[in-house]
Structure formats: structure tokens, C-alpha cells
Amino acid sequence: MAVVKIDLDRRIGAIDRKIYGMFIEHLGRCIYGGIYEPGSPLSDARGFRRDVLEAVRNLQVPILRYPGGNFVSAYHWLDGVGPKDQRPPRPEPAWKAIESNEFGTNEFIQYCREVPTDPYLCANLGSGSMDEAAAWVEYCNREVGTSHANLRAEHGFEEPHRVTYWGLGNEIYGDWQIGHKTAEDYAKFARECAKLMKRVDPSIELVLCGGQELDWDREVLGKCADLVEHISYHFYWGPVRDQDPHYSTLAQPYYSELYWQFLWQLIQQIRRDQHVEHGIKICVDEWNNWATAHPDKHAKDRYDLTDALSVAIYLNAMRRNCESIEIATLAQMVNVIAPIFTSPEGMFLQTIYHPLRLAAEKSGSIALDAHVACDTYAADYLGLPSVPYLDALVTLDEAGKKLFLSLVNLHRDEAQHVDVLIDGGAVRADGAAHVITGESPETINDFGKEGVSCQTESVAGLGARFTYELPPLAHAVLELDIA
Ligand code: AHR
């Protein structure tokens, strides 16, 4: 039994569509053999996999982050531009691979145009220099007339690429990162890079490297707030050791939600203290369930139904926090912890693809502040005394004509009888329910097998008050017309 009370006038705010972004890195088969496979009968003349492109387009990806990740912290972008036969193969220290540099900045931009999506480039603030970061901005964004912009034109791109979003390095707080730095050292370096990059193109927006840790975030934002528009946040999750794998996985998004609230307060405090007039928002530029790497997981590289539900909850949580979160890019888009999985012969959609597509397709742009009452369970191992068995997000479209209820029933065995009470209006008697579910928490998708998919059914008997029965282990989006 659960209650969702909706007041059509109680708005949280506008949801930025950039939260439906994705990330591609030079890692494993994400780029080579993922989005890009020249010579394959499945690819177009530029080597872009057409089947993958179609699946990407269905996700309506508004922004795409590139080229890393850990990879970027030793990446020199000049290696990846110009005639392909002159690009140097290099040892790649982040993932201990060889990088051919066959795919680089211009291929990435062409891919973005083809999707279409906005490019988001992350600069190398690990082994790279200020000059190198600024030269990349010049190469991408300046009109011809200066050396790196001229070089772009020589490479066949007369018009600037006009890349708005730039990351100031990746996970520099971690010892695993090439060029790892303390918060103090990073803040100094990031500040100088930001200054120089913005002098080359003042219109760019910068993403400071956050650390998912308040001391780091306070130090780096405290030193760079006047120069940046975003601070990054990364979160991966899976089952918690020695805990119920299903319920501990599904508790994880709430852990993130708590941190965003701390971080949002910190941002406002720093802006106030330093009189920073422009807004600074959270950029969740790596997030995903990484359970496929968990040693106890039955099928490595295959997501299951629990994983899909956890992604649905995370998407709900980001939209509930639309005031503070402007950009999010799922790590990663293809093959590497990803919703799309390829082989040289074809591809399939992982279970997590379905909630991503549903969120992109069936969500209003305004989040409402719904009140949810339901049974809960304790996840004290994450510092969460009460995790709701029913996760709910309510959104309204811009015109105020459609209401969307995005519901997730975390319960493994029991259906939720959801009483929906609407104040300030009602919905028409008939609507649609888009439902993602499967036989068990472990149900997976694979080549030629779809255990978890999205089905649409009609719902009737709606109004200002109605009850919707959500089966166990299910995510449903109710698409309703305001009466
Ligand atoms: O997405 C995989 C890796 O996870 C990224 O390269 C890194 O930033 C993070 O640790």
C-alpha cells in the first residue's frame, strides 16, 4: 500500500534535458568496435556503426562527453587530429592499452553532428599543460586566423566546432589517475587552465573536477568558483558486500541524492561568500550501475532487472534534484558498462537501456514536489535508515497538459497498490502505462533474448483519485492527460 499525493501547483523546477547525456571513452570496445568500426558491413562510409547510431538516437542524447575518463589524463589531443596515416600509435597508460589515435577530435565532432548531440570535451589536467588545454579550445572554437584554428581548417574543418562544455580534468583526486594531485594543487592548476581557456573563448562553460567528498569540493570550488559553471560528481554502484544484492543495489541512488543536497548547500555558501553572481550546477558526468564487474554477479557484462530498476531510480532522483543538477552523462554509452552491447555481427539492448529510453521519451520538463508515503527498509550500511519500497517522480509537461508518474516498485515479492491523489486538477479517465519488468531480479537480456523490455498498456478509471497496481520488480511510467 502506498500513497502519492500530487499538488499540480507545487513545482520543484525545470528539468534540464542535458541530464540524459552519455559518455564515451577510449576504453575497451566503447569506441573501437562500439560506435566506430570501419570496414564493417554494419558501418557507414565514416566507420560509424549504423545499428548503434539508431539505438543512440532512440535515447535522444543531448550531450556526449569524450574522450575520458581516466584515459584523458595522459591524452594529447594533437595525436588524434590530421591525416590518419600520420597519427602516432601510443602506449595508453590509463588502461594499459595501445591507442591508435584513429578516432580523435574531428571524428568525435562528426559523430556528435550525426547523432545529433552537443559535444562535451574533457581536457587533460593530469599529464597535460595549460597551453595544451587552451590550444584545444582554440582548435575547436576559434575562427580561422590563428595557428590552431588554421590547423583545424587544414584538417578539413573551416567552420569552428563551437564546443560549449569543457571539463577541467577527470578524477584528479585519485591515485589511479595519471597526474593525480592534492585538492590544493589541483585547484591552483585548474584555476590557471580555466583562466587561459576562457580567454581563448569566453563563451565556454567549464566543469570543475569534484571529488564526491566535501573537503575536496570545498577546496577546489573555493578557489575556482568565479571561473566555472559546473562541478562534477561521479557515482558507480552495485550490490553491497554481505548484504542482500537486490535491496542493497536499489538503495544506492538514495546515497547519491543525500550528497547532492550537501554539495548544493556548499555551492550556495561559496557563491554567497565570494559574491559569485553566475549559477554553478552539479554535473553528474559519470554515473551507472557497475554491478557487471561484481565478482558474485552471475553474468559478467550482462545487466539484469535489478540493475535496470536501480537506473530507473537514479533517473528519478536526478529529476527530483533538477534545481541542482544540470548535466549528467551516463558512463558509458556502448559496451563498457553500457546500455548498448555490440559484436561484429550485431548488437542487443541491455536491461538498463529501457529505463533510459523511457525517461528520455516519457517525462515532463517540470518536476512536481509529490508526497510519497509507503513502507520502507533500512540500509544502515549506506547510512540510510529508510529506503522507500516505492520510488516516485511526478512531472508535468511545459504546456501543463500531460502528467507523468514515474514509479519503481523495489519490492521483490509484493505489488504496490498506489493510491494517487491529485490536488488542483484531475487527469482524464484513460491513460497509458509504459511498464518495464521481468521474471526475476536476475533476468537479463542477451543477443537474441529479451528478458526485460518495455511494454505499453492502457489504464482506465483515472481521475482526481485512482489506484494503480504496480507489480513487484517493476518500473512504470504513467502517461496521463490533464482533464
Ligand atoms: O567509466 C570508467 C572509468 O571510471 C572512468 O574512466 C573513470 O573516470 C572512472 O573511474
Boltz pocket constraint, residues with backbone or C-beta under 6 A from the ligand:
constraints:
  - pocket:
      binder: B
      contacts: [[A, 25], [A, 68], [A, 69], [A, 70], [A, 71], [A, 170], [A, 171], [A, 286], [A, 331], [A, 332]]
      max_distance: 6.0
